[in-house]
Amino acid sequence: MEKPLLGRKDKEEKWKITWSAFGKELKKVSYMAVPMVAVTVSQYLLQVISVMMVGHLGKLDLSGIALGSSFANVTGFSFVFGIAGALETLCGQAYGAQQYQKLGTYTYCSIICLIPVCIPICILWIFMDKLLVLLGQDPEIAMVAGRYAICLIPALFACPFLQSFVRYFQCQSLIFPMFFSSSAAVCLHIPLCWTLLYKTKLGIIGAALSTGIAFWFNVILLGIYMRYSSSCEKSRALIFKDIFSCIKEFFSYGLPSAIMLCLEWWSSEILILLSGLLPDSMLETSVLSICLTIVSLHFFVPYGISAAASTRVSNELGAGNPQAARLSVIVAMVIAIIEPIIVATALFSCRHVFGYIFSNEKQVVNYVAEMIPLLCISVLIDSIQAVLSGVARGTGCQHIGAYVNLGAFYLVGIPLAAVLCFGLNLRGQGLWIGIVAGISVQASLLALVTGFTNWQKQASNVRERMFKVAITADNESA
């Protein structure tokens, strides 16, 4: 009689330990995810605040800054942001492997590599007005957009520092310095932008300059913390010889990371362009912009979870703990499913009145109500794919993510959207169904990649690479 009882007791004890580990990991992921949401929102708000304030100057200025901001994001900020994603793999795994000196090396390498990347982007922005005219945009609006983009160049050159510092702190779970610096940047930007816009009569130039100053202010605060905080003492080492030897490794992760991000980002812009070809283009474009705004605002939540998942997975793989990395993925996925279900339920319940937040026109409000069921589906799937994309960055599988996004959006999503919109005359709903299909394919493929990941092999490969690099560096210095 005693053996069955002992067996049952062992199983119960094992179950308790499993739930205990789940609870501890849930705390770690949540501790990182919540502040990361605030950090990302704060950085996003800098340009949104500029657009909102410029909107009071007139329709021409508003149209120009909206177009210029969108073009700058697509051709510049997104690319720098994407390449810096290499640090989520490199720094995260180095920190887990306790190769703390490598964090500083990779971070400085990222800055050195990203600054030259900004130069061709600058040239493109200088000629933005001419390019926009060639693309069929109104010459007056294009001129305003071009002037705004040229004045955004200081903000662009702040990005190599800002995005590298953000990943440096993120991979060490030092989230609160980023939270305070990004919040301080927003607090500076609001009065400064208002002063430059209305008191100095600089107009959109003042809005762009204020954005650049806020970016650099954020960089300075993070740089000071990195230089003087005891938390960064082991990881801020500066060894020039090691920095230049890491350039190839950095781009091997950075370029796929940028392609992975940009392919997804550009698909939304293509959607807007397609909506402009519909008969009632003003209504279609307005509603689609509202839908994208809703989804974009919500995306900051899964992105925070994604950043936490990326950090936890890379840290545990670097530390040689494959089961802990796997548990981090499970915890992040549970959060990524529960959170959007709550949001989608609230959104669906308010579908008939939600449109009034953006417009007083009944036609727009009713159209938004028709689109919200599709939005609810996309919110759920988008949360899942965001976390899975974070896992891909944590494991160093950005190249697979790039292929997945290429197939999901450009072989499935956009072609299907065009067929449903124009072929079957489903208009905006057809466009959104196509994108939902693309996100679904993306999430499914990333789930398969994650599901078939050999975590033990991944951890072994990471440890082997990290210590091989460390031994090579030691031999070279000797």
C-alpha atoms as one frame of an Amber mdcrd trajectory, in Angstrom:
protein
   0.000   0.000   0.000   2.904   2.400   0.627   4.410   2.370  -2.901   1.364
   3.845  -4.694   1.123   6.561  -2.039   4.779   7.449  -2.430   4.441   7.529
  -6.198   1.461   9.870  -5.988   3.322  12.108  -3.524   6.318  12.359  -5.876
   4.063  13.368  -8.754   2.335  15.995  -6.626   5.711  17.387  -5.503   6.899
  17.531  -9.105   3.681  19.337 -10.108   4.169  21.882  -7.321   7.747  22.550
  -8.390   6.596  23.003 -11.995   3.964  25.550 -10.998   6.448  27.261  -8.705
   8.925  27.613 -11.586   6.135  28.910 -13.816   5.189  31.507 -11.199   8.790
  32.685 -10.783   9.278  32.970 -14.531   5.969  34.823 -14.849   7.260  37.421
 -12.368  10.527  37.822 -14.273   8.806  38.251 -17.650   6.188  40.646 -16.239
   8.863  42.664 -14.400  10.554  43.288 -17.740   7.534  43.512 -20.049   5.549
  46.237 -18.244   8.338  48.864 -18.127   9.381  47.950 -21.707   5.854  48.820
 -22.880   6.230  52.241 -21.243   9.710  52.716 -22.791   8.469  51.892 -26.301
   5.364  54.063 -25.951   7.486  56.994 -24.729   9.797  56.754 -27.740   6.820
  56.449 -30.111   5.105  59.455 -28.521   7.921  61.841 -29.479   6.872  61.894
 -33.134   3.147  61.578 -32.338   3.295  64.682 -30.110   5.014  66.582 -32.928
   2.271  65.599 -35.382  -0.464  66.553 -32.910   1.018  70.008 -32.260   1.719
  70.710 -35.930  -1.897  69.756 -36.686  -2.980  73.099 -35.211  -0.902  75.021
 -37.750  -3.043  73.995 -40.717  -3.907  71.164 -43.121  -0.836  71.615 -45.313
   1.614  71.397 -42.397  -0.273  68.428 -40.903  -0.307  66.536 -44.218   3.374
  67.312 -44.787   4.582  66.203 -41.362   2.385  63.066 -41.456   3.796  62.090
 -44.855   7.364  63.017 -43.899   7.162  61.154 -40.600   5.773  58.032 -42.284
   8.437  58.107 -45.018  11.203  58.692 -42.443  10.010  55.722 -40.364   9.845
  53.402 -43.369  13.162  54.379 -44.978  15.262  55.210 -41.926  14.199  54.620
 -38.348  12.822  51.120 -39.021  16.074  50.013 -40.666  18.298  51.282 -37.827
  15.890  49.808 -35.263  15.981  46.460 -37.068  19.770  46.186 -37.373  20.178
  47.040 -33.679  18.037  43.952 -32.982  21.244  41.919 -33.413  22.169  42.997
 -29.884  19.162  41.145 -28.482  20.887  37.947 -29.594  24.533  38.865 -28.999
  24.290  40.845 -25.750  21.539  38.651 -24.309  23.484  35.435 -24.834  26.762
  37.014 -23.678  25.128  38.187 -20.457  23.715  34.716 -19.809  27.151  33.184
 -20.404  28.625  35.720 -17.936  30.854  37.124 -20.693  30.089  40.604 -19.388
  32.911  42.362 -21.224  31.314  41.286 -24.515  28.221  43.438 -23.825  30.265
  46.619 -24.033  32.122  45.305 -27.086  28.932  44.453 -28.969  27.238  47.719
 -27.976  30.111  49.928 -29.168  30.388  47.793 -32.302  26.679  48.411 -32.965
  27.125  52.190 -32.676  30.167  52.191 -34.970  28.343  50.050 -37.563  25.060
  51.983 -37.485  26.482  55.489 -37.914  27.661  54.833 -41.528  24.260  53.234
 -42.255  22.653  56.612 -41.511  24.638  58.415 -44.245  22.784  56.992 -47.313
  19.520  57.452 -45.426  20.395  61.146 -44.972  21.002  61.536 -48.700  17.629
  59.933 -49.395  15.898  62.297 -46.954  17.566  65.360 -48.498  15.922  64.488
 -51.816  12.687  63.246 -50.237  10.526  66.005 -51.736  11.623  65.169 -55.290
  11.157  61.452 -54.684   7.643  61.956 -53.288   6.671  64.042 -56.325   7.915
  61.216 -58.579   5.691  58.847 -56.567   2.659  61.014 -57.374   2.357  63.061
 -54.173   1.170  66.666 -54.146   4.218  68.963 -54.710   3.292  71.333 -51.865
   2.841  68.511 -49.359   6.021  66.843 -50.627   8.010  70.051 -50.095   6.824
  70.331 -46.471   7.554  66.617 -45.883  11.054  67.030 -47.342  11.832  70.041
 -45.167  10.648  68.157 -42.082  12.763  65.098 -42.964  15.938  67.173 -43.427
  15.443  68.665 -39.952  14.937  65.115 -38.562  18.510  64.147 -39.531  19.904
  64.969 -36.022  17.293  62.576 -34.582  18.392  59.908 -37.073  22.027  60.141
 -35.941  20.898  59.772 -32.323  19.311  56.406 -33.153  22.552  54.339 -33.419
  23.344  55.372 -29.847  19.787  55.179 -28.506  18.859  51.797 -29.984  22.219
  50.276 -28.998  21.932  51.555 -25.429  18.339  50.324 -25.165  19.367  46.777
 -26.168  22.412  46.961 -23.846  20.221  47.735 -20.821  17.405  45.429 -21.926
  19.672  42.375 -22.115  20.773  42.945 -18.524  17.165  43.416 -17.367  18.031
  47.024 -16.420  14.650  48.315 -17.519  14.036  51.174 -15.107  16.931  53.399
 -16.292  15.359  53.238 -19.772  11.919  53.951 -18.337  13.080  57.081 -16.507
  15.233  58.408 -19.390  12.498  57.921 -22.016   9.897  59.503 -19.712  12.235
  62.449 -19.107  12.695  62.833 -22.877   8.920  63.068 -23.368   8.626  65.581
 -20.537  11.317  67.712 -22.219   9.825  67.343 -25.699   6.317  68.576 -24.878
   7.202  72.132 -23.668  10.180  72.406 -26.048   8.130  71.454 -29.113   5.368
  73.894 -28.129   7.927  76.698 -27.614   9.726  76.107 -30.918   6.437  75.788
 -32.809   4.504  78.743 -31.470   6.958  81.113 -29.759   9.891  81.052 -32.173
   7.654  80.619 -35.251   9.847  77.792 -36.573   6.793  75.684 -37.435   7.509
  72.117 -38.569  11.262  72.808 -38.369  10.825  73.400 -34.630   8.906  70.124
 -34.255  11.703  68.172 -35.979  14.455  69.906 -33.986  12.604  69.249 -30.741
  12.350  65.555 -31.626  16.103  65.437 -32.274  16.910  67.211 -29.001  14.662
  64.788 -27.069  16.385  61.793 -28.727  19.843  63.107 -27.820  18.701  63.957
 -24.286  17.604  60.311 -23.890  20.981  59.146 -25.245  22.918  61.394 -22.827
  20.951  60.165 -19.807  21.504  56.505 -20.734  25.181  57.178 -21.491  25.706
  58.821 -18.095  24.011  55.897 -16.328  26.118  53.400 -18.284  29.327  55.275
 -17.470  28.792  55.843 -13.748  26.404  53.143 -12.496  27.871  50.209 -10.575
  25.312  47.974 -12.340  27.250  48.444 -15.595  30.736  48.193 -14.117  31.514
  44.768 -15.599  29.803  45.295 -18.930  30.926  48.733 -20.128  34.519  47.775
 -21.009  35.874  49.470 -24.137  38.460  47.437 -26.096  38.858  48.834 -29.615
  40.553  45.718 -31.005  37.620  43.502 -30.008  35.053  45.964 -31.387  36.279
  45.774 -34.966  36.609  41.993 -34.862  32.862  41.748 -34.073  31.599  43.718
 -37.095  31.018  40.666 -39.306  29.243  38.817 -36.498  27.092  41.868 -35.755
  25.870  42.237 -39.349  25.271  38.491 -39.667  22.459  38.944 -37.126  21.651
  42.616 -37.768  20.799  42.473 -41.473  18.329  39.530 -41.168  16.829  41.264
 -38.126  16.316  44.470 -40.144  14.832  42.572 -43.104  12.536  40.674 -40.740
  11.213  43.912 -39.213  11.053  46.013 -42.386   9.192  43.416 -44.450   6.415
  43.436 -41.849   6.473  47.238 -41.423   6.366  47.926 -45.170   3.342  45.665
 -45.670   1.212  48.118 -43.648   2.346  51.008 -45.858   1.452  49.015 -48.987
  -2.013  48.512 -47.501  -2.520  52.277 -47.219  -1.342  52.769 -50.811  -3.770
  50.115 -52.067  -6.663  51.724 -50.177  -5.935  54.962 -52.047  -6.815  53.202
 -55.318 -10.406  52.455 -54.230 -13.376  54.539 -55.533 -14.108  56.300 -52.224
 -10.422  56.561 -51.376 -10.827  59.225 -48.672 -13.226  57.039 -46.630 -11.231
  53.836 -47.213  -7.879  55.420 -46.367  -9.298  57.123 -43.249 -10.846  53.918
 -41.882  -7.779  51.846 -42.687  -5.574  54.449 -40.975  -7.807  54.273 -37.893
  -7.545  50.470 -37.869  -3.764  50.596 -38.220  -3.579  53.182 -35.420  -5.561
  50.896 -33.087  -3.417  47.866 -33.918  -0.175  49.887 -33.685  -1.077  51.293
 -30.269  -1.916  47.825 -28.972   1.258  46.371 -30.483   3.357  48.086 -27.819
   2.023  45.607 -25.243   3.039  42.410 -27.096   6.286  44.114 -28.101   7.096
  44.598 -24.400   6.355  40.900 -23.805   8.408  40.091 -26.909  11.411  42.058
 -25.597  11.131  40.273 -22.253  10.900  36.872 -23.977  13.890  37.679 -26.192
  15.977  38.688 -23.173  14.981  35.734 -21.003  15.533  33.187 -23.797  18.924
  34.618 -24.831  20.070  34.881 -21.193  19.118  31.295 -20.386  20.648  29.892
 -23.583  23.861  31.779 -22.825  23.805  30.369 -19.290  23.361  26.842 -20.700
  19.829  26.363 -19.288  17.750  25.047 -22.227  14.746  24.018 -20.105  14.603
  27.457 -18.482  14.656  29.047 -21.958  11.795  26.770 -23.023   9.829  27.699
 -19.895  10.319  31.410 -20.718   8.747  30.811 -24.127   5.748  29.039 -22.566
   5.200  31.805 -20.001   5.462  34.548 -22.623   3.021  32.713 -24.906   0.469
  32.338 -22.095   0.609  36.098 -21.473   0.469  36.770 -25.234  -2.779  34.800
 -25.509  -4.570  36.046 -22.373  -3.839  39.779 -22.822  -5.204  40.190 -26.398
  -8.308  38.138 -25.553  -9.147  40.740 -22.882  -8.418  43.614 -25.293 -10.371
  42.012 -28.162 -13.389  41.393 -25.902 -13.437  45.040 -24.803 -12.955  46.238
 -28.397 -15.776  44.053 -29.720 -18.128  45.165 -26.944 -17.578  48.843 -27.869
 -17.524  48.361 -31.655 -20.607  50.515 -32.362 -19.257  53.576 -30.523 -15.502
  53.126 -30.797 -15.256  55.021 -34.073 -16.411  58.253 -32.399 -12.962  58.527
 -30.781 -11.579  59.297 -34.242 -14.482  60.842 -36.153 -17.995  62.289 -35.777
 -19.070  61.140 -39.234 -21.630  58.334 -39.059 -20.296  56.680 -42.207 -16.794
  56.381 -40.736 -18.113  55.151 -37.361 -20.243  52.435 -39.014 -17.384  51.324
 -41.249 -15.067  51.056 -38.220 -17.739  48.928 -36.476 -17.714  46.560 -39.467
 -13.928  46.290 -39.332 -13.598  45.687 -35.576 -14.348  41.894 -35.665 -11.388
  41.562 -38.050  -9.324  43.819 -35.782 -10.068  41.545 -32.821  -8.685  38.552
 -34.730  -5.592  40.457 -35.855  -4.926  41.727 -32.295  -4.809  38.131 -31.027
  -2.681  36.722 -33.850  -0.382  39.754 -33.898   0.364  39.308 -30.183   1.318
  35.681 -30.733   3.583  36.431 -33.699   5.226  39.360 -31.848   6.294  37.092
 -28.993   7.432  34.353 -31.379   9.480  36.968 -33.260  11.085  37.918 -29.937
  11.933  34.259 -29.336  13.527  34.133 -32.812  15.712  37.131 -31.912  16.640
  35.546 -28.586  17.737  32.297 -30.240  19.513  34.065 -33.112  17.120  32.781
 -35.792  16.447  36.162 -37.445  17.352  34.751 -40.861  14.501  32.255 -40.582
  12.173  35.051 -39.448  13.134  37.077 -42.537  12.166  34.224 -44.865   8.947
  33.656 -42.909   7.924  37.337 -43.191   8.784  37.438 -46.894   6.554  34.441
 -47.618   3.766  35.369 -45.198   3.254  38.968 -46.344   4.485  39.118 -49.933
   3.477  35.661 -51.198   0.246  35.310 -49.189  -0.951  38.446 -47.366  -0.618
  41.278 -49.893  -1.594  39.255 -53.029  -4.645  37.878 -51.211  -5.529  41.376
 -49.964  -5.399  42.729 -53.539  -7.568  39.871 -54.888 -10.199  40.228 -52.133
 -10.212  44.024 -52.341 -10.342  44.543 -56.107 -11.301  41.123 -57.498 -14.128
  40.292 -55.087 -14.920  43.958 -54.337 -14.587  43.558 -50.550 -12.821  46.936
 -50.361 -11.132  47.718 -47.018 -12.368  44.495 -45.433 -10.673  42.538 -48.205
  -7.398  44.350 -47.590  -7.556  43.609 -43.869  -8.533  39.943 -44.384  -5.449
  39.584 -46.576  -3.173  41.025 -43.908  -4.807  38.852 -41.213  -4.090  35.856
 -43.443  -0.484  36.989 -43.761  -0.092  37.409 -39.989  -1.694  33.981 -39.469
   0.795  32.329 -41.822   3.630  34.229 -40.112   2.520  33.145 -36.618   1.974
  29.532 -37.737   5.418  29.220 -39.342   7.165  30.858 -36.380   5.243  28.534
 -34.034   6.478  25.529 -36.028  10.058  26.823 -35.905   9.791  27.368 -32.140
   8.035  24.039 -31.581  10.740  22.067 -33.386  13.616  23.933 -31.746  16.139
  21.652 -30.080  16.753  23.741 -26.961  19.594  21.566 -25.721  21.420  21.944
 -29.043  20.726  25.683 -29.137  22.208  26.139 -25.655  25.281  24.061 -26.582
  25.833  26.064 -29.784  25.532  29.383 -27.955  27.945  28.343 -25.198  30.423
  26.986 -27.739  30.286  30.202 -29.789  30.579  32.477 -26.742  33.566  30.738
 -25.214  35.246  30.226 -28.578  35.085  34.000 -29.074  36.404  34.579 -25.555
  39.357  32.167 -26.058  40.198  33.745 -29.428  40.186  37.232 -27.877  42.447
  36.066 -25.034  44.928  34.479 -27.482  45.044  37.639 -29.614  45.675  39.843
 -26.572  48.432  37.476 -25.415
